[in-house]
Amino acid sequence: MVRKSFKRNHQYRMANWIQNIGSAVFGFVYASIWAGIGASGGTANVLGVYGTGGMVAYIAFNQSVLHIVLFLTNGLGLEQSVRTGQISLELMRPTPLFYQLMGREWGQIAYQALYKSLPMFVFYYLIFRFPLPQQPAVYAWTLLSLICAAYLSICLQFLIGIAALWTTESRWLFWINYACHTLLSGFFIPLEWLPEPFRQLSAVTPYPYIQYHTTRMFMGLEGPQAIVPALLWGAALTGLCLFATRLARRKLEVQGG
């Protein structure tokens, strides 16, 4: 399913390149704003330990990985599957529902990492010339952290999608998740700059392990210790996804039976 999903996405290369242009423009605007803030301050202290170049790198990396950790299939396609009744066939397959949808999503993530995230990161690097890590281990830990982040996002999207069995319309959960991700994952602004209530809220959610810690790891501001909580969150969300699937089997009705 991973391979077939990758090939399916490969059929829409031109549309994906158009999306890349739009995302690159947004990232360029965000990075330029932070560069302007750093320049207007006169000193690197305005942006703390990041400095102007660091904040540009922070935004560039975050914007590049959005296609890996945020722009996934809405609810893994479960909402539409519930509306059409396809969910009954998917639950009848010998492969557990969570694993088959996760496999399909990993194929899409692999495609987007190769054809969206990587070209976009290269584009930002050529434009802004921000510093890159010098230690090979940093790239390895960052890659592992990105895989964990993508898995956490898959779990969240699955829970959003499976909720359609109880609510029919679960798109509102997608937008709540999007808003929480934008605020609590450190995408727009490092979490230490948030007001105290939001910092405390983010600390009890998986969102910081989707982008904030991964980005700081890439920048050399953190070690790989943040991967451990990400793995624990992944285990907890996996259990929740499997439990939700069991409840869905009991909830599902076919022709009123």
C-alpha angles and dihedrals in degrees: 000000000000091000095046092048090051091051092047092054089046089067091068101053096135093052090048093052089053089053088050091057092053093048091046091054092051092048091048090053093048093048092046091053092054091044088054092049091051093047093048091053093060093215136060089241090080088073097035119219091349101063121191096295091045094053091049089052090046093055094041093053093044093049092047096054096047089097088058102043108023115016096071129136108295106258087343086280093293096124092060090042090056092048094051096040092242088125090077092061092044091054090050094058117104091238114081112255095239093052096047093049091044091052091051091049094049088058090054092046091051090052093047092047091054101039103028115021098040097047090045093051091049089050092053092046092052091048101043103022094213118177119273126212114272098201116080090213090066091062091049094050091044091052091050090048090050091052090052090047092051090049092051089052091049090053092049092049091049091053089049092050097044089053087072088079088068102029103028088211112059099159090103088064089055091057092046089052090048092052093047091048092050093050105032103035095065092244099136099023135011110264095237088066094056121101113271097257091055092046090053091047093050091051092065095048133072093237098095089058091055097063118342101063092036091055094047089049090055090049092052093245093116138031127229093275091102089067091073095063088044090056091048091051089048091053092048094048091046090056090048092050093051091047091050089051091055090051090048091056089056093044097049118102123191114201089341093300 
